[in-house]
């Protein structure tokens, strides 16, 4: 089991998003600190409060300039299809999004965190993103349609400033709700990006790290799935990389619910097995790597686990993305798991399927 001290377990179980009113009205500020926050502004009470309320201030109150005080000047921001550097680019992208969706609301669903104010915090913030397309977006003129999608942002925070961020969102769900065809749009944008000389994330993929030399991925791994630190590595190593799909029944509860891109809901082992098989058939050399794990909770109460991961592979087989193109792909994803007794009862698997489509259909 995890070697983290009991005191940190207790604090992380106590400071959860579930204790807050995350509806349209923000919860009132609680006087005093509930956690040591050296270098943070005085009105924040703990790391969950910081993440929830600075998001609300910037996006819903539209105090966009607070990005200058809440991000470091050289913050890198990672997406599946783009890399940004510095807070000026964060400001530009925020303004562009708000211009397209001026009534945007971000409803906080969960913050899973780890760390402290000495070494820095990691926070994985899942939101439901909702608004009407009332202005021009990167996809064209306003449609007036209401859209809703899931998004997760993993931030590294030191002394009150975000120093690195990874963002994943369900772009396919948004595009479909705008009334657009994601395949045709992906073809158009992929061709435009290629003509502009933009590099595809798939072009940066070297050897897919699944097969060690002439060997094979291990079909058994040490680790206890009841340990929240170990569970994501076991799941991705055995199920996704070694193709031991029999472990799905061991790691997921029989009635587990899994949300995947396109706002699709999978229920039970059958749906989940079919989903994994479909992706692995389309990307026969596909491999998952775990980049970061954080969790809150306890064995008695259950755990909430955030795993940031990267999927790489070659589009070499039939599947949901059309005939094989031979294109290499790389996508960033984050999963939030609700775990009890070593079995996953619910998962929110968020990744940008549209970014993958652009890589698959990139010309030549």
N, C-alpha and C positions, 0 to 999 in steps of 0.2 A: 504494500500500500504506500501512499504518498508519505514522504518524510517531512513535509512542511509542519511547523510547530502548531500545536493545538490552538494557540492564541490567534494565529492568522486565520485558521479555519473558522473560528468563531466570528472574527470580525468580518470576513468575507461572506459568511452566511447572514450576518445581521444587516450589512449595507447592500441591499438589493433594490432593484427597481420596483419590486412588488410592494414596497412600503409606501410608495408615492402615488399621488393622484396624477396620472399622466394623460388625462383627458384634455379637452380644449383649453381649460383654464389651468394655469400653472399652480402648483401647491405653494402656499405662502412660505417665505424664507424662515427657517428655524434659526433662532438666535443661538450663536455659539457654534463651535466646531465639534463635530462628532468624530473627527479623524484628524491626525496631524497633516497639515497641508502647507508646509514651508514654501514660501514664494508665490502662493496663490492669492488672488484677490480676496478681501476679507468677507465678502458676502457668500462665498461658497462654503458649505458645511462638510462635505466629503466628496470623494471622487465621483460617485454616482450623481450627486447634485451638480457638480461641475459640468459633467458631460451633458446631462439633460437640459440644464438651464442655459448654458452657453449656446447649445444648438437652437433652443427656443428663441433666444435673443437675436441671433444672427439671421435665422430663416423666417420665423414668424413675426417677430417685431421688426424685422428688416434693418436691424442695426449692423449692416454688413461690415462697416468699418471696424467692428470689434475683432474681426479677423486679424487686424494688425497688432492687437494686444493679446490674442489668444493663440497665435501661431508664431513660431520662430521665423526669422527673415529668410532662412534657407531651407524651409521644410520641404522634403520630397513627398509627393502624393502619387501613389501607385494605383492604376486601374488596369483592367485587362488589355485595353487598346490604347492606352496613353500613359505618359509619365509627365507630371508637372513638377516644377521646382520653384519654390518661393511663394510667399503669401500673396504677391500681386496676382499671380495666376489663379490662386484660390479665390481672390476677390472677383476677378474677371468671370470665372466660371459660375460663381454664385449669382452675380448680377444677370448673367445670360439666362440662367435657369429661372430666376425669379421673373424676368421679363416675359418668358414663355408661359409661366404658371404663377401669376401674381398673387393668387389666393392660396398658395401652397401651404399645406399643414404637414407637420412631421409628428406623428404619434409614436412616442417611445414605447416599445414593446419589452425590451430587456437591455440591461447593461451587465455584462459579465466582465470581471476585472481581476487584476492581480497587481502586486507590487506595493510600493510605498513612496513617500516623498523624498527619500534619500536616493534610492536607485532609479526612481521613475515608475510611473504607472503604465500598465497596458489596459486598455478598455475596448470592449467589443460591443458596439451599440447598434441594436437592431431596431429599425423604425418601419412604420407603415407610412408611406409617402403619398399624399393625396392632394389633388387640385384640378383646376380646369385649364385647358390649353387656350388661353385668351390672347397670347402674343406669339410672335414668330419664334420658332425653335430651329435647331439644326436640321430638323426633318421637314421644314417647310412652313407655310402660313398657318395661322391659328385655325383650329378645327372647332373650338368651343366645347370639345368633349371633356368629360370628367375622366381622370385617370387615377389609378391606384397601383402602387408597386411596393415590393419589399426592398430594403437597402440595409446593408451592414457596413459600419465604418470601424476599423480597428485603428486606434490611435495610441501612440507613445507620448506620454505627457510628462514633462519635467518642469518643475517650478512654475506651474500655471500656464505653460505654453506647449502646444502640440508640436513635436519635433519630427514626427514621421507619421504618415497615414496611408492605410490601404482601404480602398472603397470598392464594394461590389454591389451591383443592383440588378434587378430583374428587368432588363431593358426590353426583352421580348414582350413582356406583359404590357408595358407602356406603349410600344409601337402598335400592337394589335388593338389596344383601346383607342388609339388615335385613328383607327380605321385604315391603317397602312399594311401592306404586305411585307413582312420582314425579310423574305427571301429576295424579292426584287429590290428592296431598299438596300440590302446588304450587297448585292451585286453592283448597284450604282455607286454606293459609297466606297466599296473596295476598289473599283476602277478609278474613281476620282483620287483616292488616297495614293494609289500606285502612280498615277500620272504626276502627282505632286511630289513624289519621291519619298513619301512617308514609309518608314520601315514597319513591316508586319511583325507582331510579337512572335509568330511562328518562325520567322526567319532567324530568330535568335536562339532557337532550340538546337542544342547539340545532340549528342547521343541520348536517347531517352533512358533515364537511369532506372531501368527495371530488371534487365538481365545482366548479372555480373559475369563478364567474359563469356565463356561457353556454358556457364552454369544456368541456374534457374532461380527465381525468387523463392525464398524459404516458404514451405507450405505449413510450417509450424513456427510460432514465435513465442518467446518468453514474455510473460506479462499477465497481469490480472485485469480482466475487463471491469472489475469493480473499482479499480483505481482510475479516477477521472483523468489523470495524466497519461495513462497508458492506453485507454480505450481508443482514441482516434488513430494512433499508430498501428494498433492491432487491426482495426477495421480496414484502413487503407492498405496496409501491407498484405493482409491475407485475402480479403475479398477483392479489392480492386487490382492489386499487383500480381498476386499468386493465382487469381481466378478461383479461389476456394469459396464459391458462393454459398456453400453449405453453412458457412459461419454466419450468414445473415440471420438465420433462425436462432443462433446463439446470442448474437449481439442486439437484436431487435425484438421487442415484445411482439406477440402474435398479432395484436391489433394496433401496432405502431402506425402513426400518421407522419408522412414525410411530404413537405412542401418543396417542389422543385421549380425551375424557371418556367415562365409562361403561366404562373399562378396555378400550376397543376397540383392536385392533391393525390398522393398515393396512400393506399391503406393496406396494411398487411404484407406478409412476406411475398405473396404472388406478384403484386404490383411493383414492389421494390426490386425483386429479382428481374422482372421484365425490363425495368428501367435501366439497371446496371448492364444487363446483357445487350440492350440496344446501343448503349454508348460504346461498350467494348467491341461490339461487332463493327461499328463504324470506324473505330480507332483501334485496330488489332494490337498495336504496340503500346497502347495507352497506359500511362502510369501516373499515380498520385504520390505526391510528397507532402509531408506535414511540415509547415513552416513555423507554426506557433500554436500553443495550447494554453488556455486559461480556464479557470473554473471557480464556481462559488457553490456553497451548500455543504452538506454533510451526508454521511452514509445513512443516518436515520431519516433525514428529511428528503434525501435525493440530491442529485447534483445537476447543475446547469453548466455545460461545457461549451466553450468556443474554440473551434479549430480553424485556423487559416491554412489553406492548402493550395497547391498548384497542380494542374492537370496538363500533361504534355502527351502528344501523340501524332500519328500520321493518319490522315483521312484515307484509309485504304480499303474500306468495306462498305456494304450497303447499310442504310440506316435512316434516321430521321432527317439527315442533312443532304439527302440526294445521292446520286451516283458518286462513287469515290473519285476524288480529284488529285490525290497524292500530296495534298498540301499539309505542311507541318503546322500544328496549332499549339498554343500555350494559353491557358486561361487561369485567372486567379479566382479563388472561391473562399467563402467562409461558411461554416456550418455551426448552428447553435443546436445543441442536443439537450433534451431533458431526459435524465437517466435515473433509474431507480433499480437497485439490486443488480447492477451491472448490465442492465438491458435498456436500450433506448426506447422510450415511449413516444417521443415526438422529436422531429428534426426539421429545422428550417435550413435547407441547402440553397444558398444564394450565390449565383454566379451569372456573368453576363453572357447569355447564350447568343445574343446578337453580335458581340465581339468575336465569338467563335465562328459565326456564319460569315463575317467579313473575311476572316482568315481562310476559311474553306473556299470562298468564291473569289479570292484575290487572283487577278489575271497573271498568267504566265510565269 
